[in-house]
C-alpha cells in the first residue's frame, strides 16, 4: 500500500525549486517532476493527470490558489516567486 503524501504538491514544488537551482529558483516542469518522483514526495495523486501537467496547472491556471508562489516563464519553465513573510 502506498504511503500517504506527507507534503502537498505545491509544497513539493517549492522544495524542488529551492533545491534544484537555489540561485534562480527556476526549472523546467520535467526537472521538478523528476525531483518529486525521485524523492517519492507525491506517491498518491488524484485523477489521471500526469504530474508534470499538475505542476504546470499550479503555476499558470488563473484560478489557482498558488499564483502567489509560482510564475510560468514559458511553456516548459516555472519559477518560485519572491515571497516575503512578515
N, C-alpha and C positions, 0 to 999 in steps of 0.2 A: 504494500500500500504506500503511495507517495506521501511524503510528509507535507504538512500544511505550510503554506508560504509564511515565512517569518517577516518578510518585507512586502510592502505593496509595490506594484510595478513602478510607480513614479519614484519611490524611494530607491529602488534598484537602479533606475536610470541615473539618478543623481550620483549614486556611488560609482557607477561605471564611468560617468563623465569626469568625475574628480580623479579617479584612479588611472584611467587610460591616458589622459592628456591633461595633467594638472595645471599647466600654464594657461592654456586657452579654454579648457573645459569644452572642447569641440570634438565631435567624432561622427563617423557615419552610423546610420541606423544598424547596419550589419555588424560593425565592431561592437556597438553597445549590446546588440542581441548576443553575439558570441561571448562577451564578458559575462552576461547574466546567465546564459546557459552553462558556461564552463564552471561557474561557481554555484550552480543549482539554486539561484535566488528565487526562481519562479517556476517550480515544478508543476504547479496546478494552475491552469488558465481556463477561463470561461470561453465557450464557443470554439469555433474552428478558425479563428483569425490568427494568422501567423504572428509570432512575437514581434518581428520587425515592423509589421503593419500596426500592431498595437502601440509600439513605441512611437511611430510616426503620428498616429492619431492623438496621442497625449501631447504632442508638441505643436500640432497645427490646427486641429479642429477648433473652430471659433467658439464653440460652446464648451470647450474643455475647461475644466476647473484648474488645469495646471499650466495655463499660458503664462502665468507669472513666473514659473520656474524655467520654462524652455522656450527656445525660439528655433524655428526651422530656417536654416540658412539657404538651402537649396533642396533639390529633390532627394538628396541622399545624406544630408548632414544636419545634425542637431547641435545646439549649444545650450549650456546652462547659463541662464541669465544671472546677472549680479543681483543677488537678493540680500538686502541689508536688514538685519534683525535689530529691533530696538531693545 
